Amino acid sequence: MTTFLEADDELKRTLGFLPDDEALDKQSETRMTSALTAAEIYVQNAVGQNIDFYQKEDVKPLYKIACFAIAANLFNHPSSATSSTTASTIIGQMRGAYDLYLEKEQQNGSTSESGSTEPGN
């Protein structure tokens, strides 16, 4: 599993912290990073493993929003977190786009080596 998003100022603001917020201690930053990693793994397992897909300009913003929505739930409700409606909707859109991406890759004969090309694996 490859993750590439970072717990940056945008994620901190999503979680209600200002970039230099004194309430944001090292433990919270570690939890934030762990929640984001878990969110990326969740989205990739739900959509597909081909990392090149998530780097596409039209997909990357959707991927980031879905991951941030899941990370926020995991961060704020660690013992009872579930995927948000926002994340579920975006994941559904990304599944369709991923299937089209795989079809184009197979038609071009250029299936990526960077991960499995099976949806949902």
PAVEXMI-286540 format. One record per atom (N, C-alpha, C): residue number from 1; residue in one letter; atom name; x, y, z. Coordinates in Angstrom, 1 decimal, always signed. Layout:
! residues N
(NUM,'A','CA',(X,Y,Z))
...
! end
This chain:
! residues 121
(1,'M','N',(+0.8,-1.2,+0.0))
(1,'M','CA',(+0.0,+0.0,+0.0))
(1,'M','C',(+0.9,+1.2,+0.0))
(2,'T','N',(+0.6,+2.1,-0.9))
(2,'T','CA',(+1.4,+3.4,-1.0))
(2,'T','C',(+0.5,+4.5,-0.5))
(3,'T','N',(+1.0,+5.3,+0.4))
(3,'T','CA',(+0.3,+6.6,+0.8))
(3,'T','C',(+1.2,+7.8,+0.4))
(4,'F','N',(+0.5,+8.9,+0.0))
(4,'F','CA',(+1.3,+10.0,-0.4))
(4,'F','C',(+0.7,+11.3,+0.1))
(5,'L','N',(-0.4,+11.3,+0.8))
(5,'L','CA',(-0.9,+12.6,+1.4))
(5,'L','C',(-0.2,+12.8,+2.7))
(6,'E','N',(-0.1,+14.1,+3.1))
(6,'E','CA',(+0.5,+14.5,+4.4))
(6,'E','C',(-0.5,+15.2,+5.3))
(7,'A','N',(-0.2,+15.1,+6.5))
(7,'A','CA',(-1.0,+15.8,+7.5))
(7,'A','C',(-0.6,+17.3,+7.5))
(8,'D','N',(-1.0,+18.0,+6.5))
(8,'D','CA',(-0.6,+19.4,+6.3))
(8,'D','C',(-1.6,+20.4,+6.9))
(9,'D','N',(-1.3,+21.7,+6.7))
(9,'D','CA',(-2.2,+22.7,+7.3))
(9,'D','C',(-3.6,+22.6,+6.8))
(10,'E','N',(-3.9,+22.1,+5.6))
(10,'E','CA',(-5.2,+21.9,+5.2))
(10,'E','C',(-6.0,+20.9,+6.0))
(11,'L','N',(-5.3,+19.8,+6.3))
(11,'L','CA',(-6.0,+18.7,+7.1))
(11,'L','C',(-6.1,+19.3,+8.5))
(12,'K','N',(-5.2,+20.0,+9.0))
(12,'K','CA',(-5.3,+20.6,+10.4))
(12,'K','C',(-6.5,+21.5,+10.5))
(13,'R','N',(-6.7,+22.3,+9.4))
(13,'R','CA',(-7.9,+23.2,+9.4))
(13,'R','C',(-9.2,+22.4,+9.3))
(14,'T','N',(-9.1,+21.3,+8.5))
(14,'T','CA',(-10.3,+20.4,+8.4))
(14,'T','C',(-10.7,+19.9,+9.8))
(15,'L','N',(-9.7,+19.6,+10.6))
(15,'L','CA',(-9.9,+19.1,+12.0))
(15,'L','C',(-10.1,+20.2,+13.0))
(16,'G','N',(-10.1,+21.4,+12.6))
(16,'G','CA',(-10.4,+22.5,+13.5))
(16,'G','C',(-9.2,+23.1,+14.2))
(17,'F','N',(-8.0,+22.8,+13.7))
(17,'F','CA',(-6.8,+23.4,+14.3))
(17,'F','C',(-6.2,+24.5,+13.3))
(18,'L','N',(-5.7,+25.5,+13.9))
(18,'L','CA',(-4.9,+26.5,+13.1))
(18,'L','C',(-3.5,+25.9,+13.0))
(19,'P','N',(-2.8,+26.3,+11.9))
(19,'P','CA',(-1.5,+25.7,+11.7))
(19,'P','C',(-0.5,+25.7,+12.9))
(20,'D','N',(-0.5,+26.8,+13.6))
(20,'D','CA',(+0.4,+26.9,+14.8))
(20,'D','C',(-0.4,+26.9,+16.1))
(21,'D','N',(-1.5,+26.2,+16.1))
(21,'D','CA',(-2.3,+26.1,+17.3))
(21,'D','C',(-1.6,+25.4,+18.4))
(22,'E','N',(-1.6,+26.1,+19.6))
(22,'E','CA',(-0.9,+25.5,+20.8))
(22,'E','C',(-1.6,+24.2,+21.3))
(23,'A','N',(-2.9,+24.1,+21.0))
(23,'A','CA',(-3.6,+22.9,+21.4))
(23,'A','C',(-3.2,+21.7,+20.6))
(24,'L','N',(-2.5,+21.9,+19.5))
(24,'L','CA',(-2.1,+20.8,+18.6))
(24,'L','C',(-0.7,+20.3,+19.1))
(25,'D','N',(-0.7,+19.3,+19.9))
(25,'D','CA',(+0.5,+18.7,+20.5))
(25,'D','C',(+1.0,+17.6,+19.6))
(26,'K','N',(+2.2,+17.1,+20.0))
(26,'K','CA',(+2.9,+16.0,+19.2))
(26,'K','C',(+2.0,+14.8,+19.1))
(27,'Q','N',(+1.3,+14.4,+20.2))
(27,'Q','CA',(+0.5,+13.2,+20.2))
(27,'Q','C',(-0.7,+13.4,+19.2))
(28,'S','N',(-1.3,+14.6,+19.2))
(28,'S','CA',(-2.4,+14.9,+18.2))
(28,'S','C',(-1.9,+14.8,+16.8))
(29,'E','N',(-0.7,+15.3,+16.5))
(29,'E','CA',(-0.2,+15.3,+15.2))
(29,'E','C',(+0.1,+13.8,+14.8))
(30,'T','N',(+0.5,+13.0,+15.7))
(30,'T','CA',(+0.8,+11.6,+15.4))
(30,'T','C',(-0.5,+10.9,+15.1))
(31,'R','N',(-1.6,+11.2,+15.9))
(31,'R','CA',(-2.9,+10.6,+15.6))
(31,'R','C',(-3.4,+11.0,+14.3))
(32,'M','N',(-3.2,+12.3,+14.0))
(32,'M','CA',(-3.6,+12.9,+12.7))
(32,'M','C',(-3.0,+12.1,+11.5))
(33,'T','N',(-1.7,+11.9,+11.6))
(33,'T','CA',(-1.0,+11.2,+10.6))
(33,'T','C',(-1.4,+9.8,+10.4))
(34,'S','N',(-1.7,+9.1,+11.6))
(34,'S','CA',(-2.2,+7.7,+11.6))
(34,'S','C',(-3.6,+7.6,+11.0))
(35,'A','N',(-4.4,+8.6,+11.3))
(35,'A','CA',(-5.8,+8.6,+10.8))
(35,'A','C',(-5.7,+8.8,+9.2))
(36,'L','N',(-4.9,+9.7,+8.8))
(36,'L','CA',(-4.8,+9.9,+7.3))
(36,'L','C',(-4.2,+8.7,+6.6))
(37,'T','N',(-3.2,+8.0,+7.2))
(37,'T','CA',(-2.7,+6.8,+6.6))
(37,'T','C',(-3.8,+5.8,+6.5))
(38,'A','N',(-4.5,+5.6,+7.6))
(38,'A','CA',(-5.6,+4.6,+7.6))
(38,'A','C',(-6.7,+5.0,+6.5))
(39,'A','N',(-7.0,+6.3,+6.4))
(39,'A','CA',(-8.0,+6.7,+5.4))
(39,'A','C',(-7.5,+6.4,+4.0))
(40,'E','N',(-6.2,+6.6,+3.7))
(40,'E','CA',(-5.7,+6.3,+2.4))
(40,'E','C',(-5.8,+4.8,+2.1))
(41,'I','N',(-5.4,+4.0,+3.0))
(41,'I','CA',(-5.5,+2.6,+2.8))
(41,'I','C',(-7.0,+2.2,+2.6))
(42,'Y','N',(-7.9,+2.7,+3.4))
(42,'Y','CA',(-9.3,+2.4,+3.2))
(42,'Y','C',(-9.8,+2.8,+1.8))
(43,'V','N',(-9.5,+4.0,+1.3))
(43,'V','CA',(-9.9,+4.4,+0.0))
(43,'V','C',(-9.3,+3.5,-1.1))
(44,'Q','N',(-8.0,+3.3,-1.0))
(44,'Q','CA',(-7.4,+2.4,-2.0))
(44,'Q','C',(-7.9,+1.0,-2.0))
(45,'N','N',(-8.2,+0.5,-0.8))
(45,'N','CA',(-8.9,-0.9,-0.8))
(45,'N','C',(-10.3,-0.8,-1.4))
(46,'A','N',(-11.0,+0.3,-1.2))
(46,'A','CA',(-12.3,+0.4,-1.7))
(46,'A','C',(-12.4,+0.6,-3.2))
(47,'V','N',(-11.4,+1.3,-3.8))
(47,'V','CA',(-11.4,+1.7,-5.2))
(47,'V','C',(-10.5,+0.8,-6.0))
(48,'G','N',(-9.2,+0.7,-5.7))
(48,'G','CA',(-8.2,-0.1,-6.4))
(48,'G','C',(-6.8,+0.3,-6.0))
(49,'Q','N',(-5.9,-0.5,-6.4))
(49,'Q','CA',(-4.5,-0.4,-5.9))
(49,'Q','C',(-3.6,+0.4,-6.8))
(50,'N','N',(-4.0,+0.8,-8.0))
(50,'N','CA',(-3.1,+1.4,-9.0))
(50,'N','C',(-2.9,+2.9,-8.5))
(51,'I','N',(-1.7,+3.2,-8.0))
(51,'I','CA',(-1.4,+4.5,-7.4))
(51,'I','C',(-1.4,+5.6,-8.5))
(52,'D','N',(-1.0,+5.2,-9.7))
(52,'D','CA',(-1.0,+6.2,-10.8))
(52,'D','C',(-2.4,+6.8,-11.0))
(53,'F','N',(-3.4,+6.1,-10.8))
(53,'F','CA',(-4.8,+6.6,-10.9))
(53,'F','C',(-5.0,+7.8,-10.0))
(54,'Y','N',(-4.6,+7.7,-8.7))
(54,'Y','CA',(-4.8,+8.7,-7.7))
(54,'Y','C',(-4.0,+10.0,-8.0))
(55,'Q','N',(-3.0,+9.9,-8.8))
(55,'Q','CA',(-2.1,+11.0,-9.1))
(55,'Q','C',(-2.7,+11.8,-10.3))
(56,'K','N',(-3.7,+11.3,-11.0))
(56,'K','CA',(-4.3,+12.0,-12.1))
(56,'K','C',(-4.9,+13.3,-11.6))
(57,'E','N',(-4.8,+14.4,-12.4))
(57,'E','CA',(-5.2,+15.7,-12.0))
(57,'E','C',(-6.7,+15.7,-11.7))
(58,'D','N',(-7.5,+15.0,-12.5))
(58,'D','CA',(-9.0,+15.0,-12.2))
(58,'D','C',(-9.4,+14.1,-11.1))
(59,'V','N',(-8.5,+13.2,-10.6))
(59,'V','CA',(-8.8,+12.3,-9.5))
(59,'V','C',(-8.3,+12.7,-8.2))
(60,'K','N',(-7.1,+13.3,-8.2))
(60,'K','CA',(-6.4,+13.7,-6.9))
(60,'K','C',(-7.2,+14.5,-6.0))
(61,'P','N',(-8.0,+15.5,-6.4))
(61,'P','CA',(-8.8,+16.3,-5.5))
(61,'P','C',(-9.9,+15.4,-4.9))
(62,'L','N',(-10.5,+14.5,-5.6))
(62,'L','CA',(-11.5,+13.6,-5.1))
(62,'L','C',(-10.9,+12.7,-4.0))
(63,'Y','N',(-9.8,+12.2,-4.4))
(63,'Y','CA',(-9.1,+11.3,-3.4))
(63,'Y','C',(-8.8,+12.0,-2.1))
(64,'K','N',(-8.3,+13.2,-2.2))
(64,'K','CA',(-7.9,+14.0,-1.1))
(64,'K','C',(-9.1,+14.3,-0.2))
(65,'I','N',(-10.2,+14.7,-0.8))
(65,'I','CA',(-11.5,+15.0,+0.0))
(65,'I','C',(-12.0,+13.7,+0.7))
(66,'A','N',(-12.0,+12.6,+0.0))
(66,'A','CA',(-12.4,+11.3,+0.6))
(66,'A','C',(-11.5,+10.9,+1.7))
(67,'C','N',(-10.2,+11.0,+1.5))
(67,'C','CA',(-9.3,+10.7,+2.6))
(67,'C','C',(-9.4,+11.6,+3.8))
(68,'F','N',(-9.6,+12.9,+3.6))
(68,'F','CA',(-9.7,+13.9,+4.6))
(68,'F','C',(-11.0,+13.6,+5.4))
(69,'A','N',(-12.1,+13.3,+4.7))
(69,'A','CA',(-13.4,+13.0,+5.4))
(69,'A','C',(-13.3,+11.8,+6.3))
(70,'I','N',(-12.6,+10.8,+5.8))
(70,'I','CA',(-12.4,+9.6,+6.6))
(70,'I','C',(-11.5,+9.8,+7.8))
(71,'A','N',(-10.4,+10.5,+7.5))
(71,'A','CA',(-9.4,+10.8,+8.5))
(71,'A','C',(-10.1,+11.7,+9.6))
(72,'A','N',(-10.9,+12.6,+9.3))
(72,'A','CA',(-11.6,+13.4,+10.3))
(72,'A','C',(-12.5,+12.6,+11.2))
(73,'N','N',(-13.2,+11.6,+10.6))
(73,'N','CA',(-14.0,+10.7,+11.4))
(73,'N','C',(-13.2,+9.9,+12.3))
(74,'L','N',(-12.1,+9.3,+11.8))
(74,'L','CA',(-11.2,+8.5,+12.6))
(74,'L','C',(-10.5,+9.3,+13.7))
(75,'F','N',(-10.1,+10.6,+13.4))
(75,'F','CA',(-9.5,+11.4,+14.4))
(75,'F','C',(-10.5,+11.8,+15.5))
(76,'N','N',(-11.7,+12.2,+15.1))
(76,'N','CA',(-12.6,+12.8,+16.1))
(76,'N','C',(-13.4,+11.7,+16.8))
(77,'H','N',(-13.5,+10.5,+16.2))
(77,'H','CA',(-14.3,+9.4,+16.8))
(77,'H','C',(-13.6,+8.1,+16.7))
(78,'P','N',(-12.4,+8.0,+17.3))
(78,'P','CA',(-11.5,+6.8,+17.1))
(78,'P','C',(-12.1,+5.5,+17.4))
(79,'S','N',(-13.0,+5.4,+18.4))
(79,'S','CA',(-13.6,+4.1,+18.8))
(79,'S','C',(-14.9,+3.7,+18.0))
(80,'S','N',(-15.5,+4.7,+17.4))
(80,'S','CA',(-16.7,+4.4,+16.7))
(80,'S','C',(-16.8,+5.0,+15.3))
(81,'A','N',(-15.7,+5.2,+14.7))
(81,'A','CA',(-15.7,+5.9,+13.4))
(81,'A','C',(-16.2,+5.0,+12.3))
(82,'T','N',(-17.0,+5.6,+11.4))
(82,'T','CA',(-17.4,+4.9,+10.2))
(82,'T','C',(-17.1,+5.8,+9.0))
(83,'S','N',(-17.2,+5.3,+7.8))
(83,'S','CA',(-17.0,+6.2,+6.7))
(83,'S','C',(-18.1,+7.2,+6.6))
(84,'S','N',(-17.8,+8.4,+6.3))
(84,'S','CA',(-18.8,+9.4,+6.1))
(84,'S','C',(-19.6,+9.3,+4.8))
(85,'T','N',(-20.7,+9.9,+4.8))
(85,'T','CA',(-21.5,+9.9,+3.6))
(85,'T','C',(-20.8,+10.6,+2.4))
(86,'T','N',(-20.0,+11.6,+2.8))
(86,'T','CA',(-19.2,+12.3,+1.8))
(86,'T','C',(-18.2,+11.3,+1.2))
(87,'A','N',(-17.5,+10.7,+2.0))
(87,'A','CA',(-16.4,+9.7,+1.5))
(87,'A','C',(-17.1,+8.6,+0.7))
(88,'S','N',(-18.2,+8.0,+1.2))
(88,'S','CA',(-18.8,+6.9,+0.5))
(88,'S','C',(-19.3,+7.4,-0.9))
(89,'T','N',(-19.8,+8.6,-1.0))
(89,'T','CA',(-20.3,+9.1,-2.3))
(89,'T','C',(-19.1,+9.2,-3.3))
(90,'I','N',(-18.0,+9.8,-2.8))
(90,'I','CA',(-16.8,+10.1,-3.6))
(90,'I','C',(-16.2,+8.7,-4.0))
(91,'I','N',(-16.1,+7.8,-3.1))
(91,'I','CA',(-15.6,+6.5,-3.4))
(91,'I','C',(-16.4,+5.8,-4.5))
(92,'G','N',(-17.7,+6.0,-4.5))
(92,'G','CA',(-18.5,+5.4,-5.5))
(92,'G','C',(-18.2,+6.0,-6.9))
(93,'Q','N',(-18.0,+7.3,-6.9))
(93,'Q','CA',(-17.6,+8.0,-8.2))
(93,'Q','C',(-16.2,+7.6,-8.6))
(94,'M','N',(-15.3,+7.4,-7.7))
(94,'M','CA',(-14.0,+7.0,-8.1))
(94,'M','C',(-13.9,+5.6,-8.6))
(95,'R','N',(-14.8,+4.7,-8.1))
(95,'R','CA',(-14.8,+3.3,-8.6))
(95,'R','C',(-15.2,+3.3,-10.1))
(96,'G','N',(-16.2,+4.1,-10.4))
(96,'G','CA',(-16.5,+4.2,-11.9))
(96,'G','C',(-15.4,+4.7,-12.7))
(97,'A','N',(-14.8,+5.8,-12.2))
(97,'A','CA',(-13.6,+6.4,-12.9))
(97,'A','C',(-12.5,+5.4,-13.0))
(98,'Y','N',(-12.2,+4.6,-11.9))
(98,'Y','CA',(-11.2,+3.6,-11.9))
(98,'Y','C',(-11.4,+2.5,-12.9))
(99,'D','N',(-12.6,+2.1,-13.0))
(99,'D','CA',(-12.9,+1.0,-14.1))
(99,'D','C',(-12.7,+1.5,-15.5))
(100,'L','N',(-13.0,+2.8,-15.7))
(100,'L','CA',(-12.7,+3.4,-17.0))
(100,'L','C',(-11.2,+3.5,-17.3))
(101,'Y','N',(-10.5,+3.9,-16.2))
(101,'Y','CA',(-9.1,+4.1,-16.3))
(101,'Y','C',(-8.4,+2.7,-16.6))
(102,'L','N',(-8.9,+1.6,-16.0))
(102,'L','CA',(-8.3,+0.3,-16.3))
(102,'L','C',(-8.6,-0.1,-17.7))
(103,'E','N',(-9.8,+0.2,-18.2))
(103,'E','CA',(-10.2,-0.2,-19.6))
(103,'E','C',(-9.3,+0.5,-20.5))
(104,'K','N',(-9.0,+1.8,-20.3))
(104,'K','CA',(-8.1,+2.6,-21.2))
(104,'K','C',(-6.7,+2.0,-21.1))
(105,'E','N',(-6.2,+1.7,-19.9))
(105,'E','CA',(-4.9,+1.1,-19.7))
(105,'E','C',(-4.8,-0.2,-20.5))
(106,'Q','N',(-5.8,-1.0,-20.4))
(106,'Q','CA',(-5.7,-2.3,-21.1))
(106,'Q','C',(-5.8,-2.1,-22.6))
(107,'Q','N',(-6.6,-1.2,-23.1))
(107,'Q','CA',(-6.7,-0.9,-24.5))
(107,'Q','C',(-5.4,-0.4,-25.1))
(108,'N','N',(-4.7,+0.4,-24.3))
(108,'N','CA',(-3.4,+0.9,-24.7))
(108,'N','C',(-2.3,-0.1,-24.5))
(109,'G','N',(-2.5,-1.1,-23.8))
(109,'G','CA',(-1.5,-2.1,-23.5))
(109,'G','C',(-0.4,-1.6,-22.5))
(110,'S','N',(-0.8,-0.6,-21.7))
(110,'S','CA',(+0.2,+0.0,-20.8))
(110,'S','C',(-0.2,-0.1,-19.4))
(111,'T','N',(-0.6,-1.3,-19.0))
(111,'T','CA',(-1.0,-1.5,-17.6))
(111,'T','C',(+0.1,-1.2,-16.7))
(112,'S','N',(-0.1,-0.4,-15.7))
(112,'S','CA',(+0.9,+0.1,-14.8))
(112,'S','C',(+1.5,-1.0,-13.9))
(113,'E','N',(+2.8,-0.9,-13.6))
(113,'E','CA',(+3.5,-1.8,-12.8))
(113,'E','C',(+3.4,-1.4,-11.3))
(114,'S','N',(+2.8,-0.2,-11.0))
(114,'S','CA',(+2.9,+0.3,-9.6))
(114,'S','C',(+1.9,-0.3,-8.7))
(115,'G','N',(+1.1,-1.2,-9.1))
(115,'G','CA',(+0.2,-1.9,-8.2))
(115,'G','C',(-0.8,-2.7,-8.9))
(116,'S','N',(-1.6,-3.4,-8.2))
(116,'S','CA',(-2.6,-4.3,-8.8))
(116,'S','C',(-3.6,-3.5,-9.6))
(117,'T','N',(-4.1,-4.1,-10.7))
(117,'T','CA',(-5.0,-3.4,-11.5))
(117,'T','C',(-6.4,-3.9,-11.3))
(118,'E','N',(-6.6,-4.7,-10.3))
(118,'E','CA',(-7.9,-5.3,-10.0))
(118,'E','C',(-8.7,-4.3,-9.1))
(119,'P','N',(-9.9,-3.9,-9.5))
(119,'P','CA',(-10.7,-3.0,-8.7))
(119,'P','C',(-11.0,-3.7,-7.3))
(120,'G','N',(-10.9,-2.9,-6.3))
(120,'G','CA',(-11.3,-3.3,-4.9))
(120,'G','C',(-10.3,-4.2,-4.3))
(121,'N','N',(-9.1,-4.4,-4.8))
(121,'N','CA',(-8.1,-5.2,-4.2))
(121,'N','C',(-7.0,-4.4,-3.6))
! end
